[in-house]
Amino acid sequence: MEFSPSQATIAPAGIGTPPLLLRAADWLSDAAGFLRRPLTAEELIAAAQRRTGLGDFGEWQFITALRTLLQACESEAALGAFGRFALRWDALRFLENLLRLRAAEKMGSGAAPAIDRPIFVTGLPRSGTTFLHNLLIEDAANAVPRCWQTIHPGIAGDAEGEARAIRQVNRQLRLFRCLAPDFGAMHPITATAPQECSEITGHVFASLRFDTTHHVPSYRAWLDATGHLEAYRFHRRFLEHLAAHGNARQRWVLKCPDHVFALDAIRAIYPDARFVFVHRDPMRVLASVARLTEVLRQPFTRRLDRASVGRQVCDRWAEGAERIVAASKTLPKDRVVHIRYRELTGDPVGTVARLYAKFGLPFDAAFEQRIKAYVLAKPNGGYAQLRHRVEDYGVDAARERERFANYVETFNVGPERRAKLAEAAA
């Protein structure tokens, strides 16, 4: 789909004006015809092979997924100049990583490290899962994929390369915060912070991360129909690579709200997996997710409609909430912990201690002190005190409360009042 220069330079109604530089780049790129030259899977694959000097991608079936994503971005996402550049950079990075990981795999010897009884933290987004993830890595026995590792996994185990990658990723994050100024307040992250698993499954182009950063309903429909089994097969191999190259801690703690859409695949690939579901008032969740989606998409697109974002977020997470309710009835009870946002934020130490007791893990005084130190050092969890309303996204709050009534009743997460100081940590 093509857009006129006027569309490229006018901010959509209801949206804050994007950086002038991005809009100028859109106008120039459109005038030069750059925005009308589609990206192709074949071109990207050839470029990745040329840049790495490698040709073997291994067993991963990703070409259909890549083609579907590129077509959806071309026809639905209204990519601007930066969005097109970022999509190409992203795709090349994932393809180059696949090539390097395969090369490292062929050079390796011996059996792959065991990934035993991993813990998957999930639930509705913006419900405190990131806060809990950060608390859990205060336990020296827990391992997590770090942000820089999901971007440069091929250099795991190379101390000099790791330091260089961390500096580079931090620079990239600073750049993105310049393009999306509210991002840092809504999702503070550094190169060494734990990263969500959607960044791992993105390597085989079967990840809902693309549906968050771009308006690609046809890709989402394709992924829903195809399923996530291939993505989590790669996910396990990715963790095995990190474990074999310097990650001595072998109890993996993995976090992503999107896990709720892939529970069957996770259980097939990780039959001994344990799950932690975090629950929060859906009205607070929906408003925050809609705003974060808007913030994330704005640098990439020339067309952004708040009502469309609101509909997508509400429909998607109404489905997600019902999946969580169903999982609470079918998953083995001894492998599941349910945590409410108000419990987690009101008593972080007690909540983690309860989680550990349920899973039979040792919870010692040193771990307790590290949790307390983390909360004291980041009393707001690094987040700004932000307020969002679902009505700003064309959402009928009364209708959504009715849609989420079963979830609210099942997990006793009633309307959330103004957060107490302790609750601000999430």
Secondary structure, DSSP 8 states (H G I E B T S, - for coil): ----HHHHHS--TTS----HHHHHHHHHHHHHTGGGS---HHHHHHHHHHHHT----TT---HHHHHHHHHHHHHHS-B-HHHHHHHHHHHHHHHHHHHHHHHHHHH--S------S-EEEEESTTSSHHHHHHHHTTSTTEE--BHHHHHSGGGTT-HHHHHHHHHHHHHHHHHHHHHSTTHHHHS---TTSB--THHHHGGGT--THHHHHS--HHHHHHHHHH-SHHHHHHHHHHHHHHHHTT----EEEEE-GGGGG-HHHHHHH-TT-EEEEEE--HHHHHHHHHHHHHHHHTTTBS---HHHHHHHHHHHHHHHHHHHHHHHHHS-GGGEEEEEHHHHHH-HHHHHHHHHHHHT----HHHHHHHHHHHHH-TTTT-------GGGGT--HHHHHHHTHHHHHHHT-----S--TGGGG-
